[in-house]
Amino acid sequence: MFSDNMYTHKYLFLCIILTFLIHTTISLICYKGMSLMKNNKPEETIECNKGYCYNVTADAGLLFRGERAGCSSLRCLIARNKCRSTEIKNIPVKFCCCDYDRCN
């Protein structure tokens, strides 16, 4: 009985260590950059170890749409895997965060 319990604890310990190692070694891939025209999106990617990709868009007319993308943990404290919308000087602004590759 003692040996079965000992093997169970060793197995559990090994699983915890492997989970920690996998989580810390796998980085998130996020788009990064800026664009000012509609239908243009950032295409460059960055390896992100901060936990979240983000995307901020501001629609300002028929042709112009400011967009910025990157990776961050602080910016995403209020919007983890969500989008938040607001208006700044009558311009709709949308802020989104997500935690899987190229989600922004």
C-alpha positions in Angstrom: 0.0 0.0 0.0 2.8 2.4 0.9 4.6 1.9 -2.5 1.4 2.6 -4.5 0.8 5.8 -2.6 4.5 6.8 -3.2 4.2 6.2 -7.0 1.0 8.2 -7.1 2.7 11.2 -5.4 5.7 10.9 -7.8 3.4 10.7 -10.8 1.4 13.7 -9.6 4.6 15.7 -8.9 6.0 14.9 -12.4 2.7 16.0 -14.0 2.8 19.3 -12.2 6.4 20.0 -13.2 5.7 19.1 -16.8 2.7 21.3 -16.9 4.7 24.2 -15.5 7.6 23.7 -18.0 5.2 23.5 -21.0 3.4 26.6 -19.9 6.5 28.6 -19.5 8.3 27.5 -22.6 5.5 28.0 -25.1 5.2 31.5 -26.3 2.3 33.2 -27.9 2.5 34.6 -31.4 0.9 38.0 -31.9 0.5 40.4 -34.8 2.3 43.7 -34.1 2.3 47.1 -35.8 0.0 49.9 -36.9 -2.1 50.8 -39.8 -4.2 53.9 -40.7 -6.2 52.8 -43.7 -9.2 50.5 -43.8 -8.6 47.0 -45.1 -4.9 47.2 -44.0 -4.0 45.0 -41.1 -0.6 44.5 -39.3 1.1 41.5 -40.9 4.3 41.3 -38.8 4.3 38.9 -35.9 6.1 38.9 -32.6 6.8 36.1 -30.1 5.1 37.2 -26.9 5.7 35.9 -23.4 3.5 38.5 -21.7 0.3 36.4 -21.9 -2.1 38.3 -24.2 -2.3 39.7 -27.8 -4.1 43.0 -28.1 -5.8 45.0 -30.9 -7.0 48.6 -30.7 -9.1 50.0 -33.6 -10.6 53.5 -34.0 -13.0 54.0 -37.0 -12.7 57.6 -38.2 -14.6 57.7 -41.5 -15.0 55.8 -44.7 -11.3 55.5 -45.5 -9.4 55.9 -42.2 -9.3 53.3 -39.5 -6.5 53.5 -37.0 -5.4 50.1 -35.8 -2.6 49.0 -33.5 -1.7 45.4 -32.5 0.9 43.8 -30.2 1.3 41.9 -27.0 0.9 43.0 -23.4 -0.2 41.9 -20.0 -0.9 45.3 -18.4 -3.1 46.6 -21.2 -5.2 43.4 -21.0 -6.0 43.5 -17.3 -9.5 44.8 -18.0 -10.2 42.8 -21.1 -8.9 39.3 -20.9 -10.2 37.4 -23.9 -12.8 40.1 -24.4 -13.4 43.3 -26.3 -14.3 46.6 -24.8 -15.9 49.4 -26.9 -16.1 53.1 -26.1 -16.2 56.5 -27.9 -13.5 59.1 -27.7 -14.6 62.5 -29.2 -17.3 60.7 -31.2 -14.9 58.2 -32.6 -15.7 54.5 -31.9 -12.8 52.8 -30.3 -12.6 49.0 -29.7 -10.0 47.3 -27.5 -9.6 43.5 -27.6 -7.3 41.0 -25.9 -6.9 37.3 -26.5 -4.6 34.5 -25.5 -4.1 32.2 -28.6 -1.8 32.5 -31.6 -2.5 35.3 -34.1 -5.8 36.1 -32.5 -5.4 39.8 -32.7 
